Amino acid sequence: MSLRGYATRGVELLLVLVLVALIAGAALGQPVLLGFVETGSMEPTLEPGDGFVAIPSPVAGDIEEGDVIVFNAQNLQGGGLTTHRVVGETESGYITRGDANPFTDQDGQEPPVTDGQIVAKVWQVNGEVVAIPGLGLLTEAARGMLDSVQRTLAQTFGTRAFLGTQGLALLIAGGGLAVLLFGFLFDDERRQRVVKRTRRRKGIYDPRRLVLAMALFVALVSGGTMVAMSNTQEYGMVSASFDSENPTTVPTNETSNLTYPALNGGQLPVYAFYAPTSNNVDVEPSSMRMDRGESRNVTVTLQAPPETGYYPQYVAEHRYFAVLPFGVVAGLYAVHPWLPTLVTSLLMGGAFLLVGFLLVGASPVRTRSRSRSSWF
């Protein structure tokens, strides 16, 4: 393939990834690499329908005044994802405000934003948000088309498996696998070459490319599964001036313990790591291994501050397939919580690749046919 061909393929792949990221983010309820705003609260920085580059909070670094963040609001417009600017910080969390709003979110009913609520930071260059005009309109149009495809498939096959977020993930995974297989199994230039001779080459099948495509698929699926198993749990704590039987309503300056079972419902053993992402919460144990179907207890301790009020507290949980020794995973986790996910998914894909290459060998399989004229 020529340099121009590679460049074209690269641009096409980039556009596909952008579209998939936008649709997946809209379906999952949080931005995946890209996001967009629907209201005018951030005008003139971001107009309704404008897109932006969303840096996931685990890799975004520290949040500072002037940053624009995407966070899970408690009360703003009924709760949900909100994109506003950080204009201050207190001991309880960050103070936020839309650029078009005359008052902060905390002047209303929204409590200070904690690190556990932040899902992404908007990319800025020299303090200016990089806006992508019209990206939201493209996303809504693409999502509408996918909704139609999902409903058609559900009606055709008589199953609800194609509907909702699960159906969208199925479509994306199936489409991605089809693209990988199609691109790796056949040589485009040879397939498209027109020859005048009656002898022509129909295709070239390389089993190594099939193995590589499947290994990539294994790595993507395993990594996506570990990401899906990881989450941030919210505990709505009320610091009160009275006693209560509700474990989340805690008298000021006192503590309360909540115990819940953590279950491994998958087919593989996993390592689970827990870390508080708010100031007034703790969790034990900080890490553990769970075999298939095993359930272990996790204890969350809430510490009520001296001032009464509502204080949402957050605990982050990360799970990884137990294919590496625990000490190795713990060391990677200490560097960054998402590093074990990357290393484990690459290891699982690499193991599939190695076994596949040992089985199929190194020789491609070529299929040829010769058409001949016959007289009767």
C-alpha positions in Angstrom: 0.0 0.0 0.0 1.3 3.5 -0.9 2.0 6.3 1.6 -1.2 8.0 0.4 -3.1 4.9 1.0 -1.8 4.6 4.6 -2.7 8.3 5.2 -6.2 7.8 3.9 -6.7 4.7 6.0 -5.4 6.6 9.0 -7.8 9.5 8.5 -10.7 7.0 8.1 -9.8 5.2 11.2 -9.5 8.4 13.2 -13.0 9.5 12.0 -14.4 6.1 13.0 -12.8 6.3 16.4 -14.1 9.8 17.0 -17.7 8.7 16.0 -17.5 5.6 18.2 -16.2 7.6 21.2 -19.0 10.2 20.8 -21.7 7.6 20.5 -20.3 5.4 23.3 -20.0 8.4 25.6 -23.6 9.5 24.9 -24.9 6.0 25.6 -22.8 5.5 28.8 -23.7 8.8 30.2 -20.1 10.1 30.4 -17.7 11.5 27.8 -15.3 9.1 26.2 -12.4 11.2 24.8 -14.9 13.6 23.3 -18.0 15.3 24.7 -20.4 18.2 23.9 -22.7 20.6 25.7 -26.4 20.9 25.2 -27.2 24.2 27.0 -25.9 27.7 26.9 -24.5 27.8 30.5 -20.9 27.9 29.2 -21.4 30.6 26.5 -19.4 32.2 24.9 -16.7 29.6 25.7 -18.9 26.7 24.5 -22.1 27.3 22.5 -25.0 24.7 22.6 -23.9 21.7 20.4 -20.2 22.5 20.6 -17.8 19.6 21.3 -14.7 19.4 23.4 -11.8 17.0 24.1 -12.4 15.3 27.4 -9.4 14.2 29.4 -10.4 11.3 31.8 -10.0 12.3 35.4 -7.5 9.5 36.2 -5.0 11.0 33.8 -6.0 14.6 33.9 -3.9 15.5 36.9 -4.7 18.0 39.6 -7.7 20.3 39.3 -7.0 24.0 39.5 -9.0 27.2 39.5 -9.8 28.1 35.9 -10.1 24.5 34.7 -13.4 23.4 33.0 -14.5 20.0 34.3 -17.2 17.5 33.6 -18.8 16.3 36.9 -21.8 14.4 38.2 -24.0 17.1 39.7 -26.2 16.3 42.6 -29.0 18.9 42.0 -28.2 21.0 39.0 -31.1 20.4 36.5 -32.1 17.3 38.3 -28.6 15.9 38.6 -26.4 14.3 36.0 -23.3 15.4 34.0 -22.5 19.1 34.0 -19.7 21.0 32.3 -18.7 24.1 34.3 -15.6 26.0 35.3 -13.8 25.7 38.6 -13.8 29.2 40.2 -12.6 28.3 43.7 -11.8 25.6 46.2 -12.8 25.0 49.8 -12.1 22.2 52.3 -15.4 20.5 51.2 -14.6 20.6 47.5 -14.5 22.8 44.4 -16.7 25.8 43.6 -18.0 25.8 40.0 -19.9 28.1 37.7 -21.0 28.3 34.1 -19.3 31.1 32.2 -22.7 32.5 31.3 -24.1 32.3 34.8 -24.0 35.3 37.2 -23.7 33.1 40.3 -21.9 29.9 41.3 -23.5 26.4 41.4 -22.9 26.4 45.2 -25.0 29.6 45.6 -27.9 27.4 44.7 -28.5 23.9 46.0 -25.4 22.2 44.6 -22.8 21.1 47.2 -19.1 21.6 46.6 -17.8 19.3 43.9 -15.5 16.5 45.2 -12.8 14.6 43.2 -15.0 11.5 43.1 -17.7 13.4 41.1 -15.3 14.6 38.4 -15.2 12.3 35.3 -13.1 14.4 33.0 -11.3 17.7 32.5 -11.8 19.7 29.3 -8.7 20.2 27.2 -7.4 23.8 27.2 -4.6 25.4 25.3 -3.0 28.5 26.9 -6.1 28.7 29.2 -8.6 28.6 26.3 -11.0 25.7 25.8 -10.5 24.0 22.5 -14.1 24.0 21.1 -15.3 21.8 18.2 -18.4 23.5 16.6 -21.3 21.3 15.6 -19.9 18.1 17.1 -23.0 17.6 19.2 -25.3 17.7 16.2 -23.2 15.0 14.5 -23.4 12.9 17.6 -27.2 13.2 17.9 -27.6 12.3 14.2 -25.4 9.3 14.5 -27.0 8.1 17.7 -30.5 8.4 16.0 -29.3 6.2 13.2 -27.9 3.6 15.6 -31.1 3.6 17.6 -33.0 2.8 14.4 -30.6 0.0 13.6 -30.9 -1.4 17.1 -34.7 -1.4 16.9 -34.7 -3.0 13.5 -32.3 -5.8 14.7 -34.4 -6.4 17.8 -37.6 -6.7 15.8 -35.9 -9.0 13.2 -34.4 -11.4 15.7 -37.1 -11.1 18.3 -34.7 -10.2 21.2 -34.1 -7.2 23.3 -30.3 -7.9 23.4 -29.8 -5.4 20.6 -31.5 -2.5 22.6 -30.0 -0.1 25.1 -26.3 0.3 26.1 -25.8 -3.5 25.9 -27.0 -3.6 22.3 -24.8 -0.6 21.4 -21.8 -2.3 22.8 -22.7 -5.4 20.8 -22.9 -3.4 17.6 -19.7 -1.6 18.2 -17.8 -4.8 19.1 -19.3 -6.7 16.2 -18.6 -3.9 13.7 -15.1 -3.4 15.0 -14.3 -7.1 14.7 -15.7 -7.2 11.2 -13.5 -4.3 10.1 -10.5 -5.9 11.7 -11.1 -9.2 10.0 -11.9 -7.6 6.6 -8.8 -5.4 6.7 -6.4 -8.1 7.9 -7.5 -11.1 5.8 -7.4 -9.6 2.3 -4.9 -7.5 0.4 -6.9 -4.5 -0.9 -4.5 -3.6 -3.7 -4.3 -7.1 -5.1 -8.1 -7.6 -4.8 -8.8 -4.3 -6.6 -6.2 -4.8 -9.4 -7.9 -5.3 -12.7 -6.2 -7.7 -15.1 -7.0 -8.5 -18.7 -5.8 -12.0 -18.5 -8.3 -14.8 -17.8 -6.1 -16.0 -15.0 -6.6 -13.8 -11.9 -6.0 -13.9 -8.2 -9.2 -14.0 -6.1 -7.7 -13.4 -2.7 -4.9 -14.1 -0.2 -5.8 -15.6 3.1 -3.2 -15.2 5.8 -4.1 -17.1 9.0 -1.5 -14.9 10.9 -3.6 -11.9 10.2 -6.7 -13.6 11.5 -4.8 -14.5 14.7 -3.6 -10.9 15.1 -7.1 -9.5 14.6 -8.5 -11.9 17.2 -5.7 -11.0 19.6 -6.5 -7.3 19.2 -10.1 -8.2 19.9 -9.2 -10.2 23.0 -7.2 -7.3 24.3 -9.9 -4.7 23.7 -12.7 -6.9 25.2 -10.6 -7.7 28.3 -9.6 -4.1 28.8 -13.2 -2.9 28.3 -14.5 -5.5 30.7 -12.1 -4.4 33.5 -13.0 -0.8 32.9 -16.7 -1.7 33.2 -16.1 -3.6 36.4 -14.4 -0.5 37.9 -16.5 2.3 39.2 -16.9 5.0 41.8 -19.5 4.4 44.6 -21.3 7.4 46.1 -22.5 7.6 49.7 -24.8 10.5 50.5 -23.7 11.3 54.0 -25.7 13.8 56.2 -23.9 15.4 59.1 -26.7 15.8 61.7 -27.2 17.2 65.1 -29.2 14.2 66.2 -28.8 10.4 66.3 -30.3 8.3 63.6 -30.7 4.6 62.7 -29.8 5.4 59.1 -26.0 4.6 58.7 -25.6 7.5 56.3 -27.0 10.1 58.7 -24.1 10.6 61.2 -24.0 12.9 64.2 -21.4 15.6 63.8 -17.8 14.6 64.6 -18.8 10.9 64.8 -18.3 8.0 62.5 -20.5 5.3 61.0 -19.7 2.0 59.3 -21.4 0.5 56.3 -20.7 -3.1 55.3 -21.6 -4.4 51.9 -20.7 -7.6 50.0 -18.4 -7.4 47.0 -19.2 -10.2 44.5 -17.2 -11.5 41.7 -19.9 -12.6 39.3 -17.5 -13.3 36.4 -15.8 -16.4 35.2 -12.2 -15.4 36.1 -10.7 -14.5 39.5 -10.1 -10.8 40.0 -8.1 -8.4 42.2 -10.2 -5.6 43.7 -8.6 -2.3 44.9 -10.5 0.3 46.9 -9.5 3.9 47.6 -11.4 6.9 49.1 -11.8 9.9 46.8 -13.4 12.2 49.4 -12.0 13.7 52.6 -14.5 12.2 55.1 -14.5 8.5 54.1 -12.3 5.5 54.5 -12.6 1.9 53.3 -11.3 -1.5 54.4 -9.8 -3.7 53.0 -7.9 -1.6 50.5 -7.3 -4.6 48.2 -8.3 -8.3 47.9 -8.6 -11.2 45.6 -11.9 -12.8 44.7 -12.3 -16.2 42.9 -15.1 -17.0 40.6 -18.5 -16.5 42.4 -16.8 -15.4 45.7 -18.2 -12.7 47.9 -16.2 -10.6 50.3 -17.3 -7.9 52.8 -16.1 -4.3 52.3 -16.5 -1.8 55.2 -16.9 1.9 54.5 -16.4 4.4 57.3 -18.0 7.8 57.1 -16.7 10.6 59.3 -19.2 13.5 59.8 -17.6 17.0 59.9 -18.5 19.4 62.7 -20.9 21.4 60.4 -24.3 20.0 59.7 -25.3 19.4 56.1 -25.2 17.0 53.2 -21.7 15.7 52.2 -21.6 13.2 49.3 -18.6 10.8 49.8 -17.0 8.6 47.1 -15.0 5.4 47.1 -13.2 4.3 43.9 -13.1 0.6 43.0 -10.8 -0.9 40.4 -10.9 -4.5 39.3 -8.4 -6.5 37.3 -8.3 -10.0 36.0 -5.9 -12.1 38.2 -3.5 -13.2 35.5 -0.5 -11.5 37.0 0.9 -12.0 40.5 -0.8 -9.8 43.1 2.4 -8.0 44.0 3.0 -7.0 40.3 -0.6 -5.7 40.0 -0.2 -3.8 43.3 3.0 -2.2 42.1 1.4 -1.1 38.9 -1.7 0.2 40.8 0.6 2.3 43.0 1.9 4.0 39.8 -1.6 4.6 38.4 -4.9 2.8 38.8 -5.4 2.3 35.1 -1.9 0.9 34.4 -2.8 -2.7 35.5 -5.8 -2.6 33.1 -3.5 -1.7 30.2 -0.8 -4.2 31.1 -3.3 -7.0 31.8 -5.2 -6.5 28.6 -2.0 -6.4 26.5 -0.8 -9.6 28.3 -4.1 -11.5 27.5 -4.0 -10.3 23.9 -0.3 -11.2 23.6 -0.8 -14.7 25.1 -3.6 -15.3 22.5 -1.3 -14.0 19.7 1.6 -16.3 20.8 -0.5 -19.4 21.0 -2.2 -18.6 17.7 1.1 -18.1 15.9 2.4 -21.5 17.3 -0.8 -23.2 16.0 -1.1 -21.7 12.5 2.6 -21.5 11.6 4.2 -18.9 9.4 2.9 -19.7 5.9 0.0 -17.8 4.3 -2.7 -19.8 2.4 -3.4 -18.6 -1.1 -6.4 -19.4 -3.1 -6.3 -19.2 -6.9 -8.6 -20.0 -9.7 -8.3 -20.0 -13.5 -11.2 -19.3 -15.8 -11.0 -21.0 -19.2 -13.2 -20.8 -22.3 -14.9 -24.1 -23.3 -16.5 -25.1 -26.6 -19.3 -27.6 -26.7 
